[in-house]
Amino acid sequence: EMHEVRELRLKHKIAPFVKQVDTLAAEFPASTNYLYMTYNGAEHDVRFDEHGVMVLGCGAYRIGSSVEFDWCAVGCVRTLRKLGHRSIMVNYNPETVSTDYDECDRLYFEELSVERVLDIYQAEASAGVILSVGGQIPNNMALSLHKCGVRILGTSAANIDNAEDRFKFSKILDSINVDQPLWKELQTIPMAKSFCQQVGYPCLIRPSYV
């Protein structure tokens, strides 16, 4: 449904504009690399001639997605710089190191959604997207971005899905004769209690794709 709406929007040439965050309160012309997208505009504030590599950040800190992913994103951006590539960070959490102005060449304070990532990717004519360093939110978008034709750098969307999907990962372990603990997909508390009684404690409860 999102893709249908997006296609209709683009068909009617409805696209957001890229604007700079005015860090000088309009007293002087802003020249920061802090950017955001808005439909309330008539032109872009920047030129798109760098074709940088996009790195998707971790978003808000939460259980299962915390500062370690911010460190991974920062390390990725710094490595891109050493290799001579321009970097584009996409993240909406101002409490991260990855959103420091001197860590990347361009920083988009934007939501981490498939639609917004596609908007930035196409506007920047990006050389590719690295999403395997940002934790769960970018990982959840891997297959959708791949299906939309985004060039994913690093771990492929298929391999991310193989690692995140418990059934697929279990089958891979079976195929190479790697032992794994007994496990089961559970949807209710009674089912969980029944399984724990069957296999004994301690038991680890962990959802997929988190």
C-alpha positions as CSV (number, residue, x, y, z in Angstrom):
1,E,0.0,0.0,0.0
2,M,2.8,2.4,0.8
3,H,4.5,1.8,-2.5
4,E,1.2,2.4,-4.4
5,V,0.8,5.8,-2.6
6,R,4.4,6.6,-3.3
7,E,4.1,5.8,-7.0
8,L,1.0,7.9,-7.2
9,R,2.7,10.8,-5.4
10,L,5.7,10.7,-7.7
11,K,3.5,10.4,-10.8
12,H,2.0,13.7,-9.8
13,K,5.5,15.1,-9.1
14,I,4.8,15.5,-5.4
15,A,8.2,15.2,-3.8
16,P,9.8,16.7,-0.6
17,F,12.5,19.3,-0.7
18,V,15.7,19.2,1.2
19,K,16.3,22.0,3.6
20,Q,19.1,23.0,5.9
21,V,18.5,23.4,9.6
22,D,19.0,27.1,10.4
23,T,21.4,26.9,13.3
24,L,22.0,30.7,13.2
25,A,18.3,31.8,13.7
26,A,18.3,33.6,10.3
27,E,20.9,36.1,11.6
28,F,23.5,34.8,9.1
29,P,23.2,32.4,6.2
30,A,23.5,28.8,7.6
31,S,26.1,26.5,6.1
32,T,25.7,23.4,8.3
33,N,25.3,19.9,7.0
34,Y,22.2,19.4,9.1
35,L,19.4,18.6,6.7
36,Y,15.7,17.6,6.7
37,M,13.0,17.0,4.2
38,T,9.7,19.0,3.9
39,Y,6.9,19.4,1.4
40,N,6.7,23.1,2.5
41,G,9.2,24.4,0.0
42,A,9.9,25.4,-3.5
43,E,13.6,24.5,-4.0
44,H,16.4,22.5,-2.4
45,D,18.9,24.2,-0.2
46,V,21.8,21.9,-1.4
47,R,23.1,20.5,-4.6
48,F,23.2,16.7,-5.2
49,D,26.5,16.2,-6.8
50,E,28.4,14.2,-4.2
51,H,26.6,10.8,-4.6
52,G,27.6,9.8,-1.1
53,V,27.1,6.5,0.6
54,M,24.1,6.4,3.0
55,V,24.4,5.0,6.5
56,L,21.2,4.3,8.4
57,G,21.5,5.0,12.1
58,C,19.8,3.3,15.1
59,G,17.1,5.8,15.9
60,A,15.8,5.9,19.5
61,Y,17.6,3.9,22.2
62,R,15.5,1.0,23.4
63,I,15.9,-2.6,24.6
64,G,17.7,-4.5,21.9
65,S,18.9,-1.3,20.1
66,S,21.2,0.9,22.0
67,V,24.5,2.8,22.0
68,E,26.4,-0.2,20.5
69,F,24.7,0.4,17.1
70,D,25.5,4.1,17.2
71,W,29.2,3.1,17.7
72,C,28.9,0.8,14.7
73,A,27.4,3.6,12.6
74,V,30.1,6.0,13.6
75,G,32.8,3.5,12.8
76,C,31.3,2.9,9.4
77,V,31.2,6.6,8.6
78,R,34.8,7.1,9.7
79,T,35.9,4.2,7.6
80,L,34.1,5.6,4.6
81,R,36.0,8.9,5.1
82,K,39.3,7.0,5.2
83,L,38.4,5.3,2.0
84,G,37.7,8.6,0.3
85,H,33.9,8.3,0.1
86,R,31.4,11.0,1.0
87,S,29.0,9.9,3.7
88,I,25.3,10.6,4.3
89,M,24.0,9.7,7.8
90,V,20.2,9.3,8.3
91,N,19.1,9.3,12.0
92,Y,16.6,11.1,14.1
93,N,18.2,10.7,17.5
94,P,20.1,13.9,18.5
95,E,21.7,12.1,21.5
96,T,23.9,9.9,19.3
97,V,27.5,10.5,18.3
98,S,26.6,9.7,14.7
99,T,24.5,12.9,14.6
100,D,27.5,15.2,15.5
101,Y,28.0,17.7,12.7
102,D,31.7,16.7,12.2
103,E,31.2,13.0,11.9
104,C,29.6,12.9,8.4
105,D,29.4,15.0,5.3
106,R,25.7,15.2,5.3
107,L,23.3,14.5,8.1
108,Y,19.5,14.0,7.6
109,F,17.4,14.4,10.8
110,E,14.7,12.2,9.4
111,E,12.5,9.2,10.3
112,L,13.9,5.8,9.5
113,S,11.2,4.6,7.2
114,V,11.3,2.9,3.8
115,E,9.6,5.9,2.1
116,R,11.9,8.5,3.6
117,V,15.0,6.5,2.9
118,L,13.9,6.1,-0.7
119,D,13.3,9.9,-0.9
120,I,16.8,10.6,0.3
121,Y,18.4,7.8,-1.8
122,Q,16.9,9.1,-5.0
123,A,17.4,12.8,-4.3
124,E,21.1,12.3,-3.5
125,A,21.6,9.7,-6.3
126,S,23.4,7.8,-3.6
127,A,26.1,5.3,-4.4
128,G,24.5,2.8,-2.0
129,V,23.0,2.2,1.4
130,I,24.7,0.6,4.4
131,L,22.0,-0.6,6.9
132,S,23.6,-3.5,8.7
133,V,25.3,-1.3,11.3
134,G,22.2,0.5,12.5
135,G,20.5,-2.2,14.5
136,Q,16.9,-3.4,14.2
137,I,15.2,-0.5,12.5
138,P,17.4,-0.6,9.4
139,N,17.4,-4.4,9.4
140,N,13.7,-4.5,9.3
141,M,13.7,-2.4,6.1
142,A,16.3,-4.5,4.3
143,L,13.9,-6.6,2.1
144,S,11.6,-3.7,1.3
145,L,14.5,-1.5,0.2
146,H,16.0,-4.4,-1.8
147,K,12.7,-4.9,-3.6
148,C,12.6,-1.2,-4.5
149,G,16.0,-1.4,-6.3
150,V,18.1,0.2,-3.6
151,R,21.8,-0.8,-3.8
152,I,22.5,-2.3,-0.4
153,L,26.2,-2.4,0.5
154,G,27.7,-4.8,3.0
155,T,25.5,-7.7,4.3
156,S,22.8,-8.4,1.7
157,A,19.1,-8.1,2.4
158,A,18.7,-11.9,2.0
159,N,21.4,-12.7,4.5
160,I,20.0,-10.2,7.0
161,D,16.6,-11.9,6.7
162,N,18.2,-15.4,7.1
163,A,19.8,-14.3,10.4
164,E,16.7,-12.5,11.7
165,D,14.1,-15.1,10.8
166,R,14.2,-17.9,13.4
167,F,12.9,-20.6,11.1
168,K,15.4,-19.8,8.3
169,F,18.3,-19.5,10.7
170,S,17.4,-22.9,12.3
171,K,17.3,-24.6,8.9
172,I,20.7,-23.2,8.1
173,L,22.1,-24.6,11.3
174,D,20.5,-28.0,10.6
175,S,22.0,-28.0,7.0
176,I,25.5,-27.6,8.3
177,N,25.0,-29.9,11.3
178,V,25.4,-27.2,14.0
179,D,23.7,-28.1,17.3
180,Q,21.1,-25.7,18.6
181,P,18.9,-25.7,21.7
182,L,15.3,-26.9,21.4
183,W,13.1,-24.0,20.4
184,K,9.5,-23.2,19.4
185,E,7.6,-20.3,18.1
186,L,5.0,-19.3,20.7
187,Q,2.1,-16.8,20.6
188,T,0.5,-17.1,24.1
189,I,1.6,-17.3,27.7
190,P,0.1,-20.7,28.2
191,M,2.0,-22.0,25.2
192,A,5.2,-20.5,26.6
193,K,4.6,-22.1,30.0
194,S,3.9,-25.5,28.4
195,F,7.1,-25.4,26.4
196,C,9.2,-24.4,29.5
197,Q,7.7,-27.3,31.4
198,Q,8.6,-29.6,28.5
199,V,12.2,-28.6,28.1
200,G,13.0,-27.4,31.7
201,Y,14.6,-24.2,32.9
202,P,16.4,-22.0,32.3
203,C,14.7,-20.9,29.1
204,L,15.3,-17.9,26.9
205,I,12.4,-16.0,25.4
206,R,13.3,-13.8,22.5
207,P,11.1,-12.4,19.7
208,S,12.2,-12.4,16.0
209,Y,13.2,-9.2,14.3
210,V,14.1,-7.3,17.5
